[in-house]
Amino acid sequence: MKKILTVIAGICILLSVCGCSKGGNTSEIDPNEVYGCDVLNVYNWGEYIGEDVIRNFEDKYNVTVNYSLFDSNEIMYTKLMSNNAYDVIVPSDYMIERLISEDMLQPLDYSYMTNVKDLDPEILALRDAYDNGGVYSIPYFWGSVGIVYNKNVVDESKLESLGWEILRDTEYKGRIFMYDSERDSFMVALKALGYSMNTENLDEINEANEWLIELHETMDPAYVTDEVNDAMINGEKDLAVVYSGAAAYIISENEDMGFYMPKEGTNIWSDSLVIPANAKCPKLANEFINFMLDYESAKDSSITVGYTSANKKVTDDLSAPGEMFDGNEAYVFDVTNPKNEVFKHNDTLKKILSDLWIKVKVR
């Protein structure tokens, strides 16, 4: 999923990745005495943290953060399976479910988690689908998948009447971006057909496959990932399937764009902070997770990235009148639709969808 970051923030992260000087610490803490280490290894999505968060943590606790980047849950998982040691990682919901089932995470130490009280109760309820009770994970960002549309071309009433089927309305042939992700694309098709996005029913999966084939053959969609953001800001297409954080950024840059979550339901996802079982510095890892929940850290990250913070006060403040995401329907999104779902881990289903998705695009 796309994580938006300013150029300045990218430079800051690059400096951290390169191991460049953090500008000197002001803390008198001896981290080796308090935590048993003074280096923290963090593995996160690319462009998914506030501009000042790492530097502020380093200065406060007199430590060094080695910050590495991944661009998919599967790449992150492969690294862990290769015995790479990280202290904090940021997987998505279904991957956390898998890591827990394979004993690859260690329980959090809630004696450090003084900021957990500020988390949105709705995202905590969502967490129970993959980590009941929050034994292993603390939510970081969350969002949905929906349609960004050009309000000058696409009437919202048409979106409401057609839902996901608007992506197969030939009025918009050649004017659609589809996100190049088998699981998200099959989610769209399955929801359009009235099925669960976690279905294991092969008849339903094949019907969704035919839905996507027809879309491909009749609508001439463009399959994109990160580039969808600038393209929609520039008004290159009328409709685009995007993550809500990307949508929030697009809308903030182009007031002609709107965001719609179809009535048939969609994926509500969350990314969370966890500690791998082989972490070398777990005490400092718990401290870092709590630091990421802090109001100032969470606000910095949400402003920089554009996704909805798990810290409810941050979300409320940034969406308040006159603030950055005031009136931005993609930043504060609807989670009340009972047809919304969370992805479940299913290796067999993922392979089936991956094979089918490749065939859809090469027809």
GIGI-V599782 format. One record per backbone hydrogen bond with DSSP energy under -0.5 kcal/mol. NH is the residue of the N-H (numbers start at 1). CO is the residue of the C=O. E is the energy in kcal/mol with one decimal. If there is no record, write none. Layout:
nh->[NH NH]
co->[CO CO]
e->[E E]
This chain:
nh->[4 4 10 11 12 13 14 15 16 17 18 19 19 20 27 31 33 34 35 36 36 37 40 42 42 43 44 44 46 48 56 57 58 59 60 61 62 63 64 66 66 67 68 68 70 76 77 78 79 80 81 82 83 84 86 87 88 89 90 93 96 97 98 99 100 101 102 103 104 106 108 110 112 114 116 118 119 120 123 124 125 126 127 128 128 129 130 131 134 138 140 140 141 142 143 145 146 147 148 148 149 150 151 151 153 154 155 158 159 160 161 162 163 165 166 167 168 169 170 172 173 174 175 177 178 180 181 185 186 187 188 189 190 191 192 193 194 195 199 202 205 206 207 208 209 210 211 212 213 214 215 216 217 218 219 220 222 224 224 228 229 231 232 233 234 235 236 238 239 240 241 242 242 244 247 248 249 250 251 252 253 253 254 257 258 260 262 265 268 268 269 269 271 272 273 274 277 279 285 286 287 288 289 290 291 292 293 293 294 294 298 299 300 301 302 303 304 305 306 308 310 312 312 313 315 316 317 318 319 320 323 325 326 327 328 329 331 332 333 340 341 350 351 352 353 354 355 356 357 358 359 360 361 362 363]
co->[2 305 6 7 8 9 10 11 12 13 14 15 16 15 59 29 30 30 31 31 32 31 64 40 66 88 42 68 70 45 52 53 54 55 56 57 58 58 38 40 64 65 42 66 44 72 73 74 75 76 77 78 80 79 84 41 41 274 43 270 92 93 94 95 96 97 98 100 99 275 135 108 109 112 113 115 116 310 120 120 121 122 123 124 125 126 127 127 131 273 141 271 271 308 269 267 242 260 146 240 258 238 149 256 150 150 153 155 155 156 157 158 159 162 163 164 165 166 168 169 170 219 172 239 222 224 179 181 182 183 184 185 186 187 188 189 191 190 196 200 201 202 203 204 205 206 207 208 209 210 211 212 213 214 215 216 176 178 222 225 226 227 228 229 230 232 231 175 175 148 177 146 240 144 243 244 245 246 247 248 249 250 250 254 149 147 260 262 266 341 143 267 141 91 138 89 104 276 281 282 283 284 285 286 287 288 289 290 290 291 294 295 296 297 298 299 300 301 302 142 140 118 310 118 311 312 313 314 315 317 320 318 323 319 325 327 328 328 331 337 266 346 347 348 349 350 351 352 353 354 355 356 357 358 360]
e->[-0.5 -1.1 -2.1 -2.0 -2.1 -2.5 -2.4 -2.2 -1.7 -2.8 -2.4 -0.6 -0.9 -2.3 -1.1 -0.9 -0.7 -2.1 -3.5 -1.0 -0.5 -1.0 -2.7 -0.7 -2.8 -2.8 -0.5 -2.5 -1.5 -0.6 -2.6 -2.3 -2.7 -2.4 -2.3 -2.3 -1.2 -1.2 -2.3 -3.0 -0.6 -0.7 -3.0 -0.6 -2.0 -2.0 -2.4 -2.3 -2.0 -2.0 -2.5 -1.1 -1.7 -1.9 -0.7 -2.8 -1.7 -2.1 -0.9 -1.5 -2.3 -2.1 -1.6 -2.8 -2.6 -1.9 -1.5 -1.6 -2.9 -2.5 -2.6 -0.9 -1.9 -2.1 -1.1 -1.9 -1.7 -2.8 -0.7 -1.7 -2.0 -1.8 -1.8 -0.8 -0.6 -1.7 -2.1 -2.9 -2.6 -1.7 -0.5 -2.8 -1.3 -1.8 -2.2 -0.7 -2.5 -2.9 -0.5 -2.8 -2.1 -2.1 -0.8 -3.0 -1.8 -3.2 -0.6 -1.1 -1.4 -2.5 -1.6 -2.3 -3.0 -1.7 -1.8 -1.9 -2.1 -1.4 -0.7 -2.5 -1.6 -3.3 -2.5 -2.2 -2.9 -3.2 -2.4 -2.6 -2.5 -1.8 -2.1 -2.1 -3.0 -2.7 -2.4 -1.5 -1.2 -3.2 -1.4 -0.6 -2.2 -2.6 -2.0 -2.2 -2.1 -2.1 -1.9 -2.1 -2.3 -2.5 -2.0 -2.5 -2.5 -2.2 -2.4 -0.8 -2.5 -2.3 -0.6 -1.7 -1.6 -1.8 -2.4 -2.1 -2.0 -1.1 -2.7 -1.8 -1.9 -1.8 -2.0 -2.3 -0.6 -2.6 -2.3 -2.8 -1.8 -2.6 -2.9 -1.9 -1.2 -0.6 -1.7 -1.9 -2.5 -2.3 -0.6 -1.8 -0.5 -3.1 -2.0 -0.6 -2.6 -2.4 -3.2 -2.3 -2.3 -1.7 -2.0 -2.3 -1.8 -2.4 -2.3 -2.1 -2.0 -2.2 -1.0 -0.6 -0.8 -0.7 -3.2 -2.6 -2.3 -2.4 -2.3 -2.5 -2.2 -2.9 -2.3 -0.9 -1.9 -2.0 -0.8 -0.6 -2.1 -2.9 -2.6 -2.7 -1.4 -1.0 -2.4 -2.9 -1.8 -0.5 -2.0 -1.0 -1.3 -1.5 -0.7 -1.9 -2.4 -2.4 -2.1 -2.0 -2.7 -2.3 -2.3 -2.2 -2.6 -1.8 -1.3 -2.0 -1.8 -1.0 -0.8]
